[in-house]
């Protein structure tokens, strides 16, 4: 349940975020998406021990998956709109590579932390640090260029 939660969340989050992005705009949903990931990631620190821990963690990880699915729907199109046409393909390709490198690095770092005796809450909660930095970085991001043009503000 814990491992499948994010995958199920991606399945839900990607189409939901695509719909919400069309309705509310890319910039607000880009912030909401990272805010959800940040809140869910931080919630991992507060999972109680005992019988309910697996259910709590599965729900939290599902919500993180919803945010990851939203990132797929929001991030790629936003990057393509801000990228110069000559670099667009390379940047989108690098984004995919960065996802896979990030997955591998998270696994390696998590394993090293676990082997060093780091408490499991801290190991899985380390994503909160990066999520916080990315959330702050997204605050100043302008609205999508195509949306601004569409609304006549460009």
Biotite code that builds the C-alpha atoms (Angstrom):
import biotite.structure as struc

atoms = struc.array([
    struc.Atom([0.000, 0.000, 0.000], chain_id="A", res_id=1, res_name="UNK", atom_name="CA", element="C"),
    struc.Atom([2.804, 2.403, 0.836], chain_id="A", res_id=2, res_name="UNK", atom_name="CA", element="C"),
    struc.Atom([4.680, 1.728, -2.416], chain_id="A", res_id=3, res_name="UNK", atom_name="CA", element="C"),
    struc.Atom([1.546, 1.690, -4.592], chain_id="A", res_id=4, res_name="UNK", atom_name="CA", element="C"),
    struc.Atom([0.066, 4.852, -3.051], chain_id="A", res_id=5, res_name="UNK", atom_name="CA", element="C"),
    struc.Atom([2.156, 7.314, -5.081], chain_id="A", res_id=6, res_name="UNK", atom_name="CA", element="C"),
    struc.Atom([1.478, 5.408, -8.313], chain_id="A", res_id=7, res_name="UNK", atom_name="CA", element="C"),
    struc.Atom([-2.259, 5.487, -7.701], chain_id="A", res_id=8, res_name="UNK", atom_name="CA", element="C"),
    struc.Atom([-1.964, 9.170, -6.829], chain_id="A", res_id=9, res_name="UNK", atom_name="CA", element="C"),
    struc.Atom([-0.180, 9.909, -10.110], chain_id="A", res_id=10, res_name="UNK", atom_name="CA", element="C"),
    struc.Atom([-3.010, 8.182, -11.953], chain_id="A", res_id=11, res_name="UNK", atom_name="CA", element="C"),
    struc.Atom([-5.506, 10.501, -10.217], chain_id="A", res_id=12, res_name="UNK", atom_name="CA", element="C"),
    struc.Atom([-3.403, 13.660, -10.007], chain_id="A", res_id=13, res_name="UNK", atom_name="CA", element="C"),
    struc.Atom([-2.330, 13.995, -13.606], chain_id="A", res_id=14, res_name="UNK", atom_name="CA", element="C"),
    struc.Atom([-5.781, 14.328, -15.217], chain_id="A", res_id=15, res_name="UNK", atom_name="CA", element="C"),
    struc.Atom([-7.141, 16.251, -12.230], chain_id="A", res_id=16, res_name="UNK", atom_name="CA", element="C"),
    struc.Atom([-4.304, 18.778, -12.391], chain_id="A", res_id=17, res_name="UNK", atom_name="CA", element="C"),
    struc.Atom([-4.684, 19.079, -16.156], chain_id="A", res_id=18, res_name="UNK", atom_name="CA", element="C"),
    struc.Atom([-8.344, 19.975, -15.738], chain_id="A", res_id=19, res_name="UNK", atom_name="CA", element="C"),
    struc.Atom([-7.658, 22.371, -12.832], chain_id="A", res_id=20, res_name="UNK", atom_name="CA", element="C"),
    struc.Atom([-4.822, 24.027, -14.737], chain_id="A", res_id=21, res_name="UNK", atom_name="CA", element="C"),
    struc.Atom([-7.117, 24.731, -17.695], chain_id="A", res_id=22, res_name="UNK", atom_name="CA", element="C"),
    struc.Atom([-9.674, 26.197, -15.311], chain_id="A", res_id=23, res_name="UNK", atom_name="CA", element="C"),
    struc.Atom([-7.452, 28.206, -12.916], chain_id="A", res_id=24, res_name="UNK", atom_name="CA", element="C"),
    struc.Atom([-4.188, 28.799, -14.797], chain_id="A", res_id=25, res_name="UNK", atom_name="CA", element="C"),
    struc.Atom([-0.741, 27.245, -14.664], chain_id="A", res_id=26, res_name="UNK", atom_name="CA", element="C"),
    struc.Atom([0.867, 29.558, -12.121], chain_id="A", res_id=27, res_name="UNK", atom_name="CA", element="C"),
    struc.Atom([-1.714, 29.068, -9.345], chain_id="A", res_id=28, res_name="UNK", atom_name="CA", element="C"),
    struc.Atom([-1.859, 25.323, -9.921], chain_id="A", res_id=29, res_name="UNK", atom_name="CA", element="C"),
    struc.Atom([1.946, 25.112, -10.043], chain_id="A", res_id=30, res_name="UNK", atom_name="CA", element="C"),
    struc.Atom([1.963, 26.603, -6.517], chain_id="A", res_id=31, res_name="UNK", atom_name="CA", element="C"),
    struc.Atom([-0.961, 24.507, -5.263], chain_id="A", res_id=32, res_name="UNK", atom_name="CA", element="C"),
    struc.Atom([0.696, 21.385, -6.622], chain_id="A", res_id=33, res_name="UNK", atom_name="CA", element="C"),
    struc.Atom([3.988, 22.018, -4.851], chain_id="A", res_id=34, res_name="UNK", atom_name="CA", element="C"),
    struc.Atom([2.113, 23.138, -1.733], chain_id="A", res_id=35, res_name="UNK", atom_name="CA", element="C"),
    struc.Atom([0.306, 19.787, -1.662], chain_id="A", res_id=36, res_name="UNK", atom_name="CA", element="C"),
    struc.Atom([3.575, 17.924, -2.075], chain_id="A", res_id=37, res_name="UNK", atom_name="CA", element="C"),
    struc.Atom([5.203, 20.024, 0.657], chain_id="A", res_id=38, res_name="UNK", atom_name="CA", element="C"),
    struc.Atom([2.330, 19.480, 3.109], chain_id="A", res_id=39, res_name="UNK", atom_name="CA", element="C"),
    struc.Atom([2.118, 15.737, 2.426], chain_id="A", res_id=40, res_name="UNK", atom_name="CA", element="C"),
    struc.Atom([5.874, 15.341, 2.621], chain_id="A", res_id=41, res_name="UNK", atom_name="CA", element="C"),
    struc.Atom([5.994, 17.154, 5.959], chain_id="A", res_id=42, res_name="UNK", atom_name="CA", element="C"),
    struc.Atom([3.076, 15.042, 7.230], chain_id="A", res_id=43, res_name="UNK", atom_name="CA", element="C"),
    struc.Atom([5.305, 11.964, 7.000], chain_id="A", res_id=44, res_name="UNK", atom_name="CA", element="C"),
    struc.Atom([7.165, 13.213, 10.084], chain_id="A", res_id=45, res_name="UNK", atom_name="CA", element="C"),
    struc.Atom([3.964, 12.910, 12.121], chain_id="A", res_id=46, res_name="UNK", atom_name="CA", element="C"),
    struc.Atom([2.857, 9.382, 11.251], chain_id="A", res_id=47, res_name="UNK", atom_name="CA", element="C"),
    struc.Atom([2.046, 7.605, 14.493], chain_id="A", res_id=48, res_name="UNK", atom_name="CA", element="C"),
    struc.Atom([3.498, 4.247, 15.348], chain_id="A", res_id=49, res_name="UNK", atom_name="CA", element="C"),
    struc.Atom([1.314, 1.197, 15.632], chain_id="A", res_id=50, res_name="UNK", atom_name="CA", element="C"),
    struc.Atom([-1.512, -0.356, 13.660], chain_id="A", res_id=51, res_name="UNK", atom_name="CA", element="C"),
    struc.Atom([-2.641, 2.808, 11.893], chain_id="A", res_id=52, res_name="UNK", atom_name="CA", element="C"),
    struc.Atom([0.830, 3.798, 10.658], chain_id="A", res_id=53, res_name="UNK", atom_name="CA", element="C"),
    struc.Atom([0.551, 1.877, 7.385], chain_id="A", res_id=54, res_name="UNK", atom_name="CA", element="C"),
    struc.Atom([-2.835, 3.420, 6.537], chain_id="A", res_id=55, res_name="UNK", atom_name="CA", element="C"),
    struc.Atom([-1.647, 6.918, 7.471], chain_id="A", res_id=56, res_name="UNK", atom_name="CA", element="C"),
    struc.Atom([1.497, 6.566, 5.401], chain_id="A", res_id=57, res_name="UNK", atom_name="CA", element="C"),
    struc.Atom([-0.386, 5.075, 2.438], chain_id="A", res_id=58, res_name="UNK", atom_name="CA", element="C"),
    struc.Atom([-2.789, 8.045, 2.402], chain_id="A", res_id=59, res_name="UNK", atom_name="CA", element="C"),
    struc.Atom([0.053, 10.556, 2.698], chain_id="A", res_id=60, res_name="UNK", atom_name="CA", element="C"),
    struc.Atom([2.017, 8.847, -0.070], chain_id="A", res_id=61, res_name="UNK", atom_name="CA", element="C"),
    struc.Atom([-1.123, 8.793, -2.241], chain_id="A", res_id=62, res_name="UNK", atom_name="CA", element="C"),
    struc.Atom([-1.412, 12.575, -1.799], chain_id="A", res_id=63, res_name="UNK", atom_name="CA", element="C"),
    struc.Atom([2.251, 12.955, -2.718], chain_id="A", res_id=64, res_name="UNK", atom_name="CA", element="C"),
    struc.Atom([1.502, 10.929, -5.854], chain_id="A", res_id=65, res_name="UNK", atom_name="CA", element="C"),
    struc.Atom([-1.394, 13.260, -6.700], chain_id="A", res_id=66, res_name="UNK", atom_name="CA", element="C"),
    struc.Atom([1.097, 16.142, -6.548], chain_id="A", res_id=67, res_name="UNK", atom_name="CA", element="C"),
    struc.Atom([3.622, 14.249, -8.677], chain_id="A", res_id=68, res_name="UNK", atom_name="CA", element="C"),
    struc.Atom([0.928, 13.546, -11.274], chain_id="A", res_id=69, res_name="UNK", atom_name="CA", element="C"),
    struc.Atom([0.046, 17.227, -11.209], chain_id="A", res_id=70, res_name="UNK", atom_name="CA", element="C"),
    struc.Atom([3.681, 18.083, -11.799], chain_id="A", res_id=71, res_name="UNK", atom_name="CA", element="C"),
    struc.Atom([3.644, 15.959, -14.950], chain_id="A", res_id=72, res_name="UNK", atom_name="CA", element="C"),
    struc.Atom([0.581, 17.819, -16.254], chain_id="A", res_id=73, res_name="UNK", atom_name="CA", element="C"),
    struc.Atom([1.652, 21.310, -15.264], chain_id="A", res_id=74, res_name="UNK", atom_name="CA", element="C"),
    struc.Atom([5.443, 21.389, -15.360], chain_id="A", res_id=75, res_name="UNK", atom_name="CA", element="C"),
    struc.Atom([6.100, 20.112, -18.870], chain_id="A", res_id=76, res_name="UNK", atom_name="CA", element="C"),
    struc.Atom([3.718, 22.470, -20.667], chain_id="A", res_id=77, res_name="UNK", atom_name="CA", element="C"),
    struc.Atom([4.909, 25.405, -18.563], chain_id="A", res_id=78, res_name="UNK", atom_name="CA", element="C"),
    struc.Atom([8.543, 24.618, -19.310], chain_id="A", res_id=79, res_name="UNK", atom_name="CA", element="C"),
    struc.Atom([7.802, 24.331, -23.017], chain_id="A", res_id=80, res_name="UNK", atom_name="CA", element="C"),
    struc.Atom([6.132, 27.756, -23.039], chain_id="A", res_id=81, res_name="UNK", atom_name="CA", element="C"),
    struc.Atom([9.048, 29.483, -21.307], chain_id="A", res_id=82, res_name="UNK", atom_name="CA", element="C"),
    struc.Atom([11.754, 27.689, -23.302], chain_id="A", res_id=83, res_name="UNK", atom_name="CA", element="C"),
    struc.Atom([13.255, 29.132, -26.463], chain_id="A", res_id=84, res_name="UNK", atom_name="CA", element="C"),
    struc.Atom([12.150, 27.021, -29.459], chain_id="A", res_id=85, res_name="UNK", atom_name="CA", element="C"),
    struc.Atom([15.733, 25.907, -30.224], chain_id="A", res_id=86, res_name="UNK", atom_name="CA", element="C"),
    struc.Atom([16.207, 24.536, -26.688], chain_id="A", res_id=87, res_name="UNK", atom_name="CA", element="C"),
    struc.Atom([12.685, 23.273, -26.006], chain_id="A", res_id=88, res_name="UNK", atom_name="CA", element="C"),
    struc.Atom([13.240, 19.631, -26.970], chain_id="A", res_id=89, res_name="UNK", atom_name="CA", element="C"),
    struc.Atom([16.528, 19.393, -25.106], chain_id="A", res_id=90, res_name="UNK", atom_name="CA", element="C"),
    struc.Atom([15.098, 20.976, -21.960], chain_id="A", res_id=91, res_name="UNK", atom_name="CA", element="C"),
    struc.Atom([12.049, 18.706, -21.947], chain_id="A", res_id=92, res_name="UNK", atom_name="CA", element="C"),
    struc.Atom([14.311, 15.690, -22.479], chain_id="A", res_id=93, res_name="UNK", atom_name="CA", element="C"),
    struc.Atom([16.566, 16.823, -19.650], chain_id="A", res_id=94, res_name="UNK", atom_name="CA", element="C"),
    struc.Atom([13.513, 17.146, -17.431], chain_id="A", res_id=95, res_name="UNK", atom_name="CA", element="C"),
    struc.Atom([12.692, 13.474, -17.990], chain_id="A", res_id=96, res_name="UNK", atom_name="CA", element="C"),
    struc.Atom([16.287, 12.494, -17.300], chain_id="A", res_id=97, res_name="UNK", atom_name="CA", element="C"),
    struc.Atom([16.246, 14.627, -14.133], chain_id="A", res_id=98, res_name="UNK", atom_name="CA", element="C"),
    struc.Atom([13.162, 12.740, -12.889], chain_id="A", res_id=99, res_name="UNK", atom_name="CA", element="C"),
    struc.Atom([14.918, 9.385, -13.282], chain_id="A", res_id=100, res_name="UNK", atom_name="CA", element="C"),
    struc.Atom([18.202, 10.624, -11.814], chain_id="A", res_id=101, res_name="UNK", atom_name="CA", element="C"),
    struc.Atom([16.211, 12.057, -8.906], chain_id="A", res_id=102, res_name="UNK", atom_name="CA", element="C"),
    struc.Atom([14.470, 8.727, -8.335], chain_id="A", res_id=103, res_name="UNK", atom_name="CA", element="C"),
    struc.Atom([17.829, 6.909, -8.316], chain_id="A", res_id=104, res_name="UNK", atom_name="CA", element="C"),
    struc.Atom([19.462, 9.485, -6.037], chain_id="A", res_id=105, res_name="UNK", atom_name="CA", element="C"),
    struc.Atom([16.529, 9.347, -3.611], chain_id="A", res_id=106, res_name="UNK", atom_name="CA", element="C"),
    struc.Atom([16.843, 5.564, -3.436], chain_id="A", res_id=107, res_name="UNK", atom_name="CA", element="C"),
    struc.Atom([20.609, 5.695, -2.906], chain_id="A", res_id=108, res_name="UNK", atom_name="CA", element="C"),
    struc.Atom([20.463, 8.465, -0.290], chain_id="A", res_id=109, res_name="UNK", atom_name="CA", element="C"),
    struc.Atom([17.537, 6.778, 1.472], chain_id="A", res_id=110, res_name="UNK", atom_name="CA", element="C"),
    struc.Atom([19.427, 3.501, 1.610], chain_id="A", res_id=111, res_name="UNK", atom_name="CA", element="C"),
    struc.Atom([22.554, 5.190, 2.958], chain_id="A", res_id=112, res_name="UNK", atom_name="CA", element="C"),
    struc.Atom([20.556, 7.054, 5.603], chain_id="A", res_id=113, res_name="UNK", atom_name="CA", element="C"),
    struc.Atom([18.734, 3.863, 6.603], chain_id="A", res_id=114, res_name="UNK", atom_name="CA", element="C"),
    struc.Atom([21.980, 1.898, 6.814], chain_id="A", res_id=115, res_name="UNK", atom_name="CA", element="C"),
    struc.Atom([23.462, 4.672, 8.985], chain_id="A", res_id=116, res_name="UNK", atom_name="CA", element="C"),
    struc.Atom([20.643, 4.153, 11.488], chain_id="A", res_id=117, res_name="UNK", atom_name="CA", element="C"),
    struc.Atom([18.637, 7.269, 10.621], chain_id="A", res_id=118, res_name="UNK", atom_name="CA", element="C"),
    struc.Atom([15.023, 7.004, 11.874], chain_id="A", res_id=119, res_name="UNK", atom_name="CA", element="C"),
    struc.Atom([12.592, 6.068, 9.081], chain_id="A", res_id=120, res_name="UNK", atom_name="CA", element="C"),
    struc.Atom([10.496, 9.232, 9.512], chain_id="A", res_id=121, res_name="UNK", atom_name="CA", element="C"),
    struc.Atom([13.553, 11.333, 8.828], chain_id="A", res_id=122, res_name="UNK", atom_name="CA", element="C"),
    struc.Atom([14.562, 9.208, 5.826], chain_id="A", res_id=123, res_name="UNK", atom_name="CA", element="C"),
    struc.Atom([11.196, 9.544, 4.083], chain_id="A", res_id=124, res_name="UNK", atom_name="CA", element="C"),
    struc.Atom([10.679, 13.114, 5.247], chain_id="A", res_id=125, res_name="UNK", atom_name="CA", element="C"),
    struc.Atom([13.838, 14.466, 3.631], chain_id="A", res_id=126, res_name="UNK", atom_name="CA", element="C"),
    struc.Atom([11.771, 15.284, 0.537], chain_id="A", res_id=127, res_name="UNK", atom_name="CA", element="C"),
    struc.Atom([10.300, 18.132, 2.581], chain_id="A", res_id=128, res_name="UNK", atom_name="CA", element="C"),
    struc.Atom([13.532, 20.127, 2.310], chain_id="A", res_id=129, res_name="UNK", atom_name="CA", element="C"),
    struc.Atom([13.619, 20.115, -1.489], chain_id="A", res_id=130, res_name="UNK", atom_name="CA", element="C"),
    struc.Atom([9.856, 20.675, -1.698], chain_id="A", res_id=131, res_name="UNK", atom_name="CA", element="C"),
    struc.Atom([10.177, 23.763, 0.506], chain_id="A", res_id=132, res_name="UNK", atom_name="CA", element="C"),
    struc.Atom([12.971, 25.213, -1.651], chain_id="A", res_id=133, res_name="UNK", atom_name="CA", element="C"),
    struc.Atom([10.991, 24.547, -4.854], chain_id="A", res_id=134, res_name="UNK", atom_name="CA", element="C"),
    struc.Atom([7.831, 26.033, -3.370], chain_id="A", res_id=135, res_name="UNK", atom_name="CA", element="C"),
    struc.Atom([9.698, 29.257, -2.540], chain_id="A", res_id=136, res_name="UNK", atom_name="CA", element="C"),
    struc.Atom([11.270, 29.334, -6.011], chain_id="A", res_id=137, res_name="UNK", atom_name="CA", element="C"),
    struc.Atom([7.867, 29.065, -7.671], chain_id="A", res_id=138, res_name="UNK", atom_name="CA", element="C"),
    struc.Atom([6.349, 32.049, -5.869], chain_id="A", res_id=139, res_name="UNK", atom_name="CA", element="C"),
    struc.Atom([7.900, 34.598, -8.242], chain_id="A", res_id=140, res_name="UNK", atom_name="CA", element="C"),
    struc.Atom([7.149, 32.653, -11.408], chain_id="A", res_id=141, res_name="UNK", atom_name="CA", element="C"),
    struc.Atom([5.090, 34.658, -13.927], chain_id="A", res_id=142, res_name="UNK", atom_name="CA", element="C"),
    struc.Atom([1.880, 33.328, -15.456], chain_id="A", res_id=143, res_name="UNK", atom_name="CA", element="C"),
    struc.Atom([2.039, 31.225, -18.577], chain_id="A", res_id=144, res_name="UNK", atom_name="CA", element="C"),
    struc.Atom([2.950, 33.325, -21.661], chain_id="A", res_id=145, res_name="UNK", atom_name="CA", element="C"),
    struc.Atom([0.190, 31.754, -23.749], chain_id="A", res_id=146, res_name="UNK", atom_name="CA", element="C"),
    struc.Atom([-2.411, 32.432, -21.062], chain_id="A", res_id=147, res_name="UNK", atom_name="CA", element="C"),
    struc.Atom([-1.318, 36.064, -20.768], chain_id="A", res_id=148, res_name="UNK", atom_name="CA", element="C"),
    struc.Atom([-1.576, 36.405, -24.559], chain_id="A", res_id=149, res_name="UNK", atom_name="CA", element="C"),
    struc.Atom([-4.960, 34.668, -24.583], chain_id="A", res_id=150, res_name="UNK", atom_name="CA", element="C"),
    struc.Atom([-6.312, 37.058, -21.936], chain_id="A", res_id=151, res_name="UNK", atom_name="CA", element="C"),
    struc.Atom([-4.980, 40.040, -23.866], chain_id="A", res_id=152, res_name="UNK", atom_name="CA", element="C"),
    struc.Atom([-2.439, 41.070, -21.232], chain_id="A", res_id=153, res_name="UNK", atom_name="CA", element="C"),
    struc.Atom([0.662, 40.306, -23.295], chain_id="A", res_id=154, res_name="UNK", atom_name="CA", element="C"),
])
